[in-house]
Amino acid sequence: MKTEFPSQKEITRAWHLLDADNVVLGRLASRAARLLMGKHKPSYTPFLDTGDHVVVVNAAKVRLTGRKEEQKVYRRHSGYPGGLVETSVKKVRAAHPARLVHEAIAGMLPKTKLGKHMLRKLRVYATGKHPHQGQKPAPMPAVD
C-alpha cells in the first residue's frame, strides 16, 4: 500500500482568529501551535507544513496563572562573558505585550527550519485591531 502525501497545490491554508482576552497563556499557545502545524487537519504530515495562518488579538490581556507575573523570567545571552540578560514578565508585558504570546507559541513549535517557516504564519497584536480583514479570518475559541 502506498502512502499519499499532499502536494503544495493540494494544501489549503485557512485563516483563524484567536482572541486572547482573559485566556490562560499556555492554553492559547498550544491551540495556536496546533493550528500552525496543521495537526487539526486529516492531511497532517509531520515533515510538511500543512498548517494554517493564525491571527491573535488582545495579546496584552492574556492571563497568567499562579505567581508567574512576579516570578517568571525570560533569559537571553549575548554570547559575551557576563552577557546574560534577564527580563521579568512584568517588564515584557509593559514594553512589548505581544511578545509574551509570540514566544510562548514559538516555544511549542519544532526547533527546525520547518518550525521557523510555520512561525511566519503567526500574527500577534496587542489590541483588538488587526489589518487582516481581507483574508476573512474565522473566529475560533482560544480554548476548547
N, C-alpha and C positions, 0 to 999 in steps of 0.2 A: 504494500500500500504506500502511496506517495503522499507526502505532507505538502499541503498547499500553503504558500506564503503570499501575502498581499503585495502587489506591485505598487509603485509610487502613485500610479494613476488610480488604483482602487482604494487608496486611503483617503477617507473624507475627514476633514477637520472641522468640528463644530466649535462654537464659542460659548463659554459658560461664564456666568456672573455669580460670584460668591460675595455675600455681604458679611463682613467681619464684625458687625456691631454686636457687642456683648457675647461673642463666641470665644470659647477657650482656644488659645493659640495652637496647641498641639492637634486638636481635632480638626481645626480648619486646615492646618498644614498637611495633614495626612489625606484629607479629602482632595485638596488641590493637587498634591503629588500623584495621587491615583489617577486623576483626570489627565494630568500632563503626560503620564506614562502610557495611558491608553488601556489600563487594566480593566476598565469598565466595559470594554468592547469585546465581542466574541472573536475579533480578528487580532487580538493581542499577541504579539511576538516579542520575546524578551530582547532580541538583538536588533529590532527595528523600532523606529519612532512612529508609533501609530496613534499617539495621543492628540488631545485637543488643545485649543487655546483657552487660557483661564484669565479672567479679569477679577481682581479682588479689590473691593471698595471698602471705605471706612476702616482702614487698617489701623488708624490711630485709636479706635475704640475697642480693639481686641482685648480680651481679658486673660489675665494670668492667674493661675491658682496658687494657693499657699502664700509663701513669703518671697516668691520669685522676684517681685518688683524691687525688693531691697537686696536680695541675696544673689540673684543670677548675675554672672559677669561674662562678657564677651571678651575673648583674648585673641590678639594677633601679634605677630613678631615681625620686626623689620628685617631681620637677618643679621643685624649687627649686635655685638655684645651689649647687653643691657637694653635691648630694643623691644622688650615686652611691653605691650600697651594693653591695659585692662580698662574696659568701659562697662559701667553698670547699666542695667536695663532702663533705669530711670533717666539716665543721661541720653541713651539712644532714643528712647521714646520722645524726649523733649526736642532733640535735634533732628532726627530722621525717623518719624513714626512708621513709615512703610518698610524700613529696613528690618524691623523685628519679624514681620511676616515673611519677607523675602528670604531671609537667612534660615528661618525655620523650614520653609518649603525646600530650599536648596539642599538642606541637610538630609532630606528624605528622598532625594533623587540619587541615581547612580553617580559615582565619582569617576566618570569616564567622559570621553568626547560626546558620547550619546547623551549623557546626563546634561552636559552643557548645552547641547542642541535643544533638549526638552525645556530647559530653563529659559530659553529665548522666547518661548511661547507664553510666558507668565508676565502679566502686567499688574502691578500693585499700586494703589492710590490711597493716600491718607484720608481723603474726604470722600463724599458720596458721588462726586462728579468724575466722569471718565470720557475720553474722546473716541470711544469705540461703538457709538450708537449705530453707525453704518453697518457694522457686522452683525447686528441684532443678537447680542449675547443672551442666551436663555438663562433666566434666574434659576439658581439651584439652591436648595438648603445647604448651609455650610456643614451641618451635622445631620445624620440620619436619626 
